[in-house]
Amino acid sequence: MDKYGTGQDPYCYVGTQVLRNKLGIVDAAELEEAERELSLINADNIDLSPPPYDFSYFKYLHYQLFNDLYGWAGEIRTIDIAKGDTRFCNVNRITPEAEKLFTKLAEQNYFIELGRADLVAACAELYGDLNVVHPFREGNGRAQRLFFEHLIINCGYRLSWHPLGRDEWIEANIAGYYCDYRPLSSIFERCIGLPLAD
């Protein structure tokens, strides 16, 4: 079934919820492990680039993370998806909604001039809003975290996701879906570290 439960998901092997992949993996747990390992290796090999950080850059990061595994890496999904009660952006609205967010980011000079407190708040809001767009069939969270690493490091701050628990992260993203950015702010408050110059 697709993620809305209306029929066969074209991204998956017939009769399964396992995504079609270049390695021919048909076991969900094995695919999840391969995704995790390959994306970690690939993330380490992606050089930090200066702005502009636009939708093309975000798609590039997704491609670099997942191209070893998925033929559609870096491409906008072609089906509507949901997780639980959270329905993500309709496929017809992905590009315009993403472009709005990245245009606003450019207008804010990629947060470069913000002090730490304002950076925390700005990152929480952008992260929550970009998560709602959820442009890819899979790997949105990993691509977003990598994107925010580049964004925050470019602003001159250290960043570590290690203080995070999985349940807390999920709950914060659900709150962000409803425009309650406080849990995401709490996460960024802990994850954004000292200025790189220190």
Secondary structure, DSSP 8 states (H G I E B T S, - for coil): --TTSSS--TTB-TTSS-B--TT----HHHHHHHHHHHHHHHHHT-----S---HHHHHHHHHHHHTTT-TTTTS--SS--EETTEE---GGGHHHHHHHHHHHHHHTGGGTT--HHHHHHHHHHHHHHHHHH--SSS-HHHHHHHHHHHHHHHTTEEE--TT--HHHHHHHHHHHHTT--HHHHHHHHHHEEEETT-
